[in-house]
Structures are given as C-alpha cells and as structure tokens.
Amino acid sequence: MAIDLQLAPKTKRPAGERCCEPVVYPDVEAEQAKRVARVAKALGDPVRLQLVDVLRRHAGKVCVCELVPLFNLSQPTVSHHLKVLREAGIVGSERVGLWAYYFVIPDALKELSAWLS
C-alpha cells in the first residue's frame, strides 16, 4: 500500500527565530548557577577535593604545615589550592603568627548539595 506524502519545499527561517519551543527550562537562576559553578569548579581538582575532605573530617582548624606532608606537593602549591578553595567560599583561614590555619565553612557546600539532590 503506497502512502502519498505532500512535501513542502524547504524554507529558511529568519535569523534568531526558533525552530521549535523548548521542552524544559532551567530551574537554576543565573546568579545561583554562577555560585554553584564556582564551588563545583573549585572542587574539580583532585587535590582540592582531598584537602576539603581532610579539613571536613578534622572538623577544626588545621595548620598548613600539617597539610603539606599529606600530598606530594610543595607548600606554595598546597597554599595555592587552599587559596582557590578560600576564594570559592568553601574554606576559611585564620593567621596565627607565621602559620595559617584552615577550616571548612559549615554552610559552604549546602547549595551545591541541595542542587545535586
């Protein structure tokens, strides 16, 4: 049995005009997306993820001199990773004399965690 299809000639739509309506729209507002992405990006490095894990499990302030031996990295490199985590708002620090002590900010990962679940 043959089916007779009427084909319309191809036409170009004007620039910027949608071909169809989106099926789903994002629930995340632009500002929230920026905040969550900043935290996710900071955690995207294995060393930074391990640093957060150590600080989270310690549940207190940890001196950078205690963190350096845990990794096969120089002190300036560990400090750089901690700086990235600080700038993302995941960890905080406190200086005592020559040393810096780091800790996880308690609510820092809540927004990322809520979005993921």
N, C-alpha and C positions, 0 to 999 in steps of 0.2 A: 504494500500500500504506500503510495507516494504522498508526501506532505508538501503542500505548496506554501513556501515561506515568502513573505514580502519583505525584501531587504531594503532598508532606507540607505541612501548614499551617505558616506562619511561626511560629517561637518565638523569644523573646528569650533570649539567654544572660545569665547573671548578670554583673553589673558586675565587670570585672577578668579575666574568663575569656577566654582566647584563642579566636579563631575557627579558627585553624589553627596548626600548628607552623612556626617559621621555617625557611627553606630553608638560609640561610647565617648563621653567627655571625661577629662581628668577631674578627679576629686581634690587633688592637691593644688592649692593656690600657688602662684609663682613664688611668693616670699617663703612659704613653707617648703617648697621644693628646693629653693636655694639653701635653706638651713639644713635640711636633711641630706642634701647632696654634699655639703661641706663636711658634715660629720662622716658620711659614708666614704668620701674621698680620703679623709684623714685615716680612717680605719682600713683603707685599701692596701696598705703596705704591711707585709707580714711582721716586720719588726715593731711597728707601731701597735699592731693588734696584740702582740705579745707583751709589749710594755703596758698597755691598758689592762691586760689580763693579770699581770703581776701586781700592778697598783690596786686593782679591784679586789684581788684576793687578799692583799695585805691589809686593806681597809684602814689605812692610816697614812702617815706621811713617810715617804721613802727618799733617802738621800740619793742623789745621782751617783755618788761613789759606790752605792750598793747595787745599782742597776748595770753599770758598765761591765762588771765581770760576768754577767748573765749572757752577754752577747759577744760575738767575735767582731766587735766594732770599737773604734776609738771613742774616747769621751766626747770630742766635739761632734761626732756623728750621732751618738746617743742623744746629746743635747739638742741637736737639730731636730731629731724625731720628736722629742718632747716639746720643742717649740711649735712644731706643726700641730700637735695634739692640743697645746695650750690655745693656739690661735683658732682652732675649731671649737673651742669651748668644752673639750672633753676632760682635760686635766687642768688643775690649778697648781700653783707653786708658791713656795714661801722661802725667802732667803734668810739664812741664819749664818752670819759671818761669811766665810768663803763658799759655803755649800748651799745648794738649792735642794729643797725637799718637795717632792711631787705627790699629788693625790688625785684620785678621780673625783670629779664634781658629781655629787649624787644624782642630780636630775639630767645630766648631760645626754644620756642615751635614751631617755624616755620617749622623746618624739620619734626617733628612728625606730625604736622597738614598737611603738604604737602603730606606726605606719606599716611596718612589716607584718603585723598581725592583723 
